[in-house]
């Protein structure tokens, strides 16, 4: 090959070209080895950007909430603001480093995930970070590591359980089970203080036997339907090697506690980005990489095939296919009480989904706006209106939740709607639903307070749904209630927690949520005496009131002076930040006399779809204005000072933290950016990037590229130097990065959702420009987008991050 200067080489297969000139090898690597993308579930408190399958799954209207003692919360502009954004974009400059022959930045070699060159760079940066943060020792030698391990491995923490048949199942990790065990016990035994658990699958032993670093991703049980609700003998188990979103799927017999080998007729999918749904015991639907045209640009399956037991996967019959440009296409078959559903969907974008359902043996389109959520409850469809909807002479405002008999709805009728929830104002939002045999529970967030509306369902009445009770949780507390066995009983599991209150698990019976029996309480890992929680508001640049939770640590109230403070933020994907107990936050920060702040900025879901839309795409800057306004408010109220204020965020929150480094460095003394997006021009080329275009914008569209480059941290490093000089800093100090606060980027080599090259290249570029003196980088080799796969690595990562923040903020030197 003798390409002309500027030629673009498109490799249709993986290419190794060791004898080509270096620049050409870089071009090959940049195009040929960009990984494909992912699918997994995303909990309310997850650590990062949601995946397309989690965001779009049919069950996304069901209310599930996870809590643990060690959980950390982790994915209309004014004309003047729009003008500022345009000016920033126009002046955002590309790197002064040499570019490759195809015009890509010279640091693009770091996108080659595990090349010798990339890993040598990572190894050197890891050594530099550890030497700076923990000195000559290891994180594992630090006392904080031991305390965090004790929190994560706490044998008294409440097990997260699901009732399946006659057993409650739980996945458990501690110092004796690093990768974890899947175990079970009876419901009655679970209620005892110390249940007798039976191990169903030992993941540590499995990993050792198979030579894999297996990370548990969960089971999917076969539901036999009405009359056989207790029969739970088969499931498939998802396992990931190293914690990536790509999973293997293997059928498992929970009676014999053994995998069913493919040669014995068991269903199994190789490690991949896949979808799996049971149809019956001998039939499943799968989404898989079957070759060209079967995976989306975002790396998700685009087809559904029906696979019969005893046949080859490649011989399965395609029954559904999305469009080539879709984010994902999938299907599922399931029982909802006595009604059997077959549903398919294709997502044109992350927030625009077209649904189809089987009606009288035929596939029919579900005729609702594409931004709406669609689900089911028994023989009714459940629709969450994400925008105003005028239908059949009725108007449902954005945020409304309605139900309609599914049979007549799929036949075209629109005259039997029942409204289950309408927001009272623009500070109220639907938060999901849960159910029991006879009740549907609508969970809402109203002015940051959880309110649950309990509806009685009686199929024998002309009025099927009747509101029978409303429950309001305590202020600054989280509350959730979910059915123990929604097919057979009205029993509920009720969980509560707050920033200073450990998780409690109780039982109740619908509709009486307020009458509960305490079962278990998590360990109180820090003494809350002298601490306080309050809901505050800051005023953003455009006058919008932005809430935040302020948690004051030991002695802060009586001390009456500014203290080191950590400000956490996310602000994306309509994910709300709600109160929750974090033993690690209490142990690391609050008990040391620090403050912790959780921001509720636009882009999140605290006040519903409109609050989210207010910071989408070209309005993304609003989220950063909100966050910076909270930082200024904390200083104005005397809570802290700029040199004592740190900020932290992961995934989309990592982008937020990176934006603070690039645009608001003067407001912070320390920044931690976890598993971040940072290059908002190339993000669409990496892993799941294309699926987020509807959140951030498309750099191929000129006006959207202007907005992206206006805030993209990677593209605004040099602009920050110029801004520092304009603010009075000497040219010499600005060029040396004196304006940049102490900053730590953390990520994982195994993160196949947000590519680690975002953080790698950001640090590499800052070093090349001479402004990276206060910047550190650390990368775990396993853990996926969560950053860690087990309690050992979780404690290590949090020790590094927490010590960095504590030492820097207490010194107050920004170094």
Secondary structure, DSSP 4 states (H G I P E B T S, - for coil): --PPTT-----SS----TTS-HHHHHHHHHHH-----------TT-SSPPPHHHHHSGGGGB------TT--------HHHHHHHHHHHHH----SSPBPTTS-BGGGGGGSTT-HHHHHHHHHHHHHHHHHHHTTS-GGGSHHHHHHHHHHT-TTSPPPEEEETTEEEEEEEETTEEEEEEEEE-HHHHTSSS---EEEEEHHHHHHHHT--EEEEEEEE----TT-TT---EEEEEEEESS-S-EEEEEEETTTTEE--GGGT--EEEEES-EEEEEETTEEEEE---STTSB-TTS-B-EEEEEETTS-GGGPEEEEE--TT-SEEEEEEEEETTEEEEEEEEEEETTEEEEEEEETTEEEE--S-TTSEEEEETTEEEEE-SS-EEETTEEE-TT-EEEEEHHHHHTT--S--EEEE--SSTTEEEEEEEE-SSEEEEEEEETTEEEEEEEEE-TTSSS-EEEEEEEEPPTTEEEEEEESSTTT--EEEEEEEETTEEEEEEEEETTEEEEEEEEEE----S--TT-EEEEEEEE-TTS-EEEEEEEE-TTHHHH-S---EEEE----TTPPP-----HHHHHHTGGGT-EEEEE--TTSSTT-HHHHHTTSGGGTHHHHHHHHHHHHHHHHTTS--GGGEEEEEETHHHHHHHHHHHH-GGG-SEEEEES----TTTGGGSTTGGGGHHHH--TTSHHHHHHHHHH-GGGGHHHHHHHHHHTT--HHHHHTTTTSPEEEEEEETT-SSS-THHHHHHHHHHHHTT--TTEEEEEESS-GGGT-SSHHHHHHHHHHHHHHHHHHHHHTS--
